Amino acid sequence: MERNILKFKTTARGGGAYDYKEHVWDISQQLDIETFLQENPEFAFEQVGQISPSQSKCGFKIDVVPEWQKTERLLYLLVVNNKILKGGKCKNALPSRSYSAGTEESWTMRGTPSPTNYIWSQIFRKCLKNNVPIQFYCFRAPDHHYQYNVFGENIVIKTSPYEEYEKVLNDKLKKSLGRNPIGEGSLEQQLKH
């Protein structure tokens, strides 16, 4: 696999046969993670995770450093070869992110996973096979705790503006790049740059 060319294969959703078509993503013109973070110090992201091989059905897992394993309501940048491919959010902890639902069998035979989970799973598996690191840079959105007296019971509700933070992040990524990052939009497109 060339350094900034991602090649991976997919099957037809629910097609019942492993007939593959190849996808080619040229990531060479995507934003460089270090440059983006230096030019935007307000985005205090840090590298906290990566895709690692696993004996699970999907073949991979998201490994996260211990202090981030249970962090909820966060933003992430998905990075391959120092290029930002996607910005996203997680309500729950990053290791529980549902990319692993995209197994080839569930996509090909039943058509059950989302295209997002399947395409990213295919990319992750191919990168692992070719020893190409996939990293997650994360930012912890602030939490707010509100206490209410509900019919005589004290209830604490935790909220976070992580969805609003994601909108601002993705707007900044799009503005900096001049278009959506490659990992946004029509993921089933065979040629992307």
C-alpha positions as CSV (number, residue, x, y, z in Angstrom):
1,M,0.0,0.0,0.0
2,E,1.5,3.3,-1.0
3,R,1.9,5.7,1.9
4,N,-1.0,8.0,1.1
5,I,-3.1,5.7,-0.9
6,L,-5.7,3.5,0.9
7,K,-6.9,0.5,-1.0
8,F,-9.6,-1.7,0.3
9,K,-12.3,-4.0,-1.0
10,T,-16.0,-4.2,-0.3
11,T,-18.9,-6.5,-1.3
12,A,-22.5,-5.6,-2.1
13,R,-24.7,-5.0,0.9
14,G,-26.8,-8.1,1.6
15,G,-25.6,-9.6,-1.8
16,G,-25.0,-13.0,-0.3
17,A,-21.7,-13.4,-2.2
18,Y,-18.1,-12.3,-1.6
19,D,-17.8,-10.5,-4.9
20,Y,-15.4,-7.7,-4.3
21,K,-14.9,-4.2,-5.8
22,E,-11.8,-2.2,-5.0
23,H,-11.8,1.3,-3.4
24,V,-9.0,3.7,-3.7
25,W,-8.7,6.7,-1.4
26,D,-5.9,9.2,-2.1
27,I,-5.3,10.8,1.3
28,S,-2.3,12.9,0.3
29,Q,-4.2,16.2,0.3
30,Q,-5.9,15.7,3.6
31,L,-5.0,17.8,6.6
32,D,-1.8,16.9,8.5
33,I,-2.6,16.3,12.1
34,E,0.4,18.1,13.6
35,T,-0.1,21.2,11.3
36,F,-3.8,21.4,12.1
37,L,-3.2,21.2,15.9
38,Q,-0.4,23.8,15.7
39,E,-2.5,26.2,13.7
40,N,-5.5,25.6,15.9
41,P,-4.3,25.5,19.6
42,E,-7.9,25.8,20.8
43,F,-8.4,22.2,19.6
44,A,-6.4,20.6,22.5
45,F,-6.5,17.1,21.1
46,E,-4.1,14.4,22.2
47,Q,-3.3,11.0,20.8
48,V,-5.0,8.5,23.1
49,G,-5.8,5.5,21.0
50,Q,-5.2,3.3,18.0
51,I,-6.7,0.4,16.1
52,S,-5.1,-2.9,17.2
53,P,-5.6,-6.5,16.1
54,S,-8.1,-8.6,18.1
55,Q,-9.3,-12.2,18.1
56,S,-12.9,-10.8,18.0
57,K,-15.1,-11.5,15.0
58,C,-14.3,-8.1,13.4
59,G,-10.5,-8.6,13.8
60,F,-9.7,-5.3,15.5
61,K,-10.3,-3.2,18.6
62,I,-9.9,0.4,19.6
63,D,-7.0,0.4,22.2
64,V,-7.1,3.5,24.4
65,V,-4.6,4.7,27.1
66,P,-5.8,3.9,30.6
67,E,-6.8,7.4,31.6
68,W,-9.1,7.6,28.5
69,Q,-10.7,4.2,28.6
70,K,-13.9,5.3,30.4
71,T,-14.0,8.9,29.1
72,E,-17.4,9.8,27.7
73,R,-18.7,12.6,25.6
74,L,-15.6,13.2,23.6
75,L,-14.5,14.3,20.2
76,Y,-12.1,12.4,18.1
77,L,-10.0,12.8,15.0
78,L,-9.3,9.5,13.0
79,V,-5.8,9.7,11.6
80,V,-3.9,7.5,9.1
81,N,-0.3,8.3,8.1
82,N,-0.6,11.6,10.0
83,K,-3.6,12.7,7.8
84,I,-7.0,13.5,9.4
85,L,-9.6,11.4,7.6
86,K,-12.6,12.2,9.9
87,G,-13.8,14.1,12.9
88,G,-16.4,12.6,15.1
89,K,-18.0,12.3,18.5
90,C,-18.6,9.6,21.0
91,K,-21.3,9.7,23.7
92,N,-19.8,6.7,25.4
93,A,-16.2,5.7,25.8
94,L,-14.1,5.4,22.6
95,P,-13.5,1.6,23.0
96,S,-17.3,1.1,22.7
97,R,-17.5,2.9,19.4
98,S,-19.6,0.7,17.1
99,Y,-17.1,0.4,14.1
100,S,-16.6,-3.3,15.0
101,A,-20.2,-4.0,14.0
102,G,-19.1,-3.9,10.4
103,T,-18.0,-7.5,9.8
104,E,-17.9,-8.8,6.3
105,E,-20.3,-11.6,7.1
106,S,-23.0,-9.3,8.6
107,W,-22.7,-6.8,5.7
108,T,-22.5,-9.4,2.8
109,M,-25.0,-12.0,4.0
110,R,-27.5,-9.9,6.0
111,G,-26.8,-6.3,5.2
112,T,-27.2,-5.3,8.8
113,P,-24.4,-2.9,9.7
114,S,-24.4,0.7,8.7
115,P,-22.3,1.6,5.6
116,T,-20.1,3.7,8.0
117,N,-19.3,0.8,10.3
118,Y,-18.6,-1.5,7.4
119,I,-16.4,0.8,5.3
120,W,-14.3,1.9,8.2
121,S,-14.0,-1.7,9.4
122,Q,-12.7,-2.7,5.9
123,I,-10.2,0.2,6.1
124,F,-9.1,-0.8,9.6
125,R,-8.6,-4.5,8.6
126,K,-6.7,-3.6,5.5
127,C,-4.5,-1.1,7.4
128,L,-3.7,-3.7,10.1
129,K,-2.8,-6.3,7.4
130,N,-0.4,-3.7,5.9
131,N,1.0,-2.4,9.2
132,V,-0.4,1.0,8.6
133,P,-1.2,2.7,12.0
134,I,-4.7,4.1,12.6
135,Q,-4.7,6.6,15.5
136,F,-7.4,8.4,17.5
137,Y,-6.7,11.9,18.8
138,C,-9.3,12.9,21.3
139,F,-10.6,16.0,23.1
140,R,-12.7,15.8,26.3
141,A,-15.8,18.0,26.0
142,P,-16.8,19.7,29.3
143,D,-19.4,18.1,31.5
144,H,-22.0,19.9,33.6
145,H,-23.8,18.4,36.5
146,Y,-27.3,19.7,37.4
147,Q,-29.1,18.8,40.6
148,Y,-32.9,18.7,40.7
149,N,-35.3,17.9,43.4
150,V,-37.8,15.6,41.7
151,F,-40.8,14.9,43.9
152,G,-38.6,14.9,47.0
153,E,-35.7,13.0,45.4
154,N,-32.4,14.6,44.5
155,I,-31.5,13.7,40.9
156,V,-28.2,14.6,39.3
157,I,-28.2,15.0,35.5
158,K,-24.9,15.1,33.6
159,T,-24.9,17.0,30.3
160,S,-22.3,18.0,27.8
161,P,-22.2,20.2,24.7
162,Y,-20.1,17.6,22.9
163,E,-22.5,17.6,19.9
164,E,-22.1,21.3,19.5
165,Y,-18.3,20.9,19.8
166,E,-18.4,18.3,17.0
167,K,-20.2,20.8,14.7
168,V,-17.6,23.4,15.3
169,L,-14.8,20.9,14.8
170,N,-16.2,19.6,11.5
171,D,-16.8,23.2,10.3
172,K,-13.2,24.0,11.1
173,L,-11.9,20.8,9.3
174,K,-14.0,21.6,6.3
175,K,-12.9,25.3,6.2
176,S,-9.2,24.4,6.6
177,L,-9.4,21.7,3.9
178,G,-11.7,23.6,1.6
179,R,-14.1,20.6,1.4
180,N,-15.2,17.8,3.7
181,P,-12.5,15.4,4.9
182,I,-12.3,12.2,2.8
183,G,-14.0,10.1,5.6
184,E,-17.2,12.2,5.4
185,G,-19.9,11.9,2.9
186,S,-20.4,9.0,0.4
187,L,-18.1,6.3,1.8
188,E,-19.2,3.7,-0.7
189,Q,-17.7,5.8,-3.6
190,Q,-14.8,3.8,-5.1
191,L,-12.5,6.6,-5.9
192,K,-12.0,9.4,-3.4
193,H,-9.4,12.2,-3.0
